[in-house]
Amino acid sequence: MSSYVGGSAPAMVRQIRDGYTLVNVVMLKRFSVAELDTLKLELEKKLRELRGEQVDVTDTPAIQLKNRRLSRLEGALRVIRTSRNNKVRGRA
């Protein structure tokens, strides 16, 4: 059975991006290092895709939405990197 919320890493990344799932250290304790690596890879892919999105500079709500999504993904990536490094070092 998968540890991912939503069933798969890409589905979990979509939920994080849209604000339905908040990533924290406690939530990531059940993940293995390999699962964290997969989730990290999917987050990085989604970040690249989102950064490449063109938004009209006069469309303030669209700019805000894009920035909120970027912020959520970058924050989740930061927590996942920290959690992964702690697991590898044996601190988790």
Beta strands, then each sheet from edge to edge (+ up, - down):
end
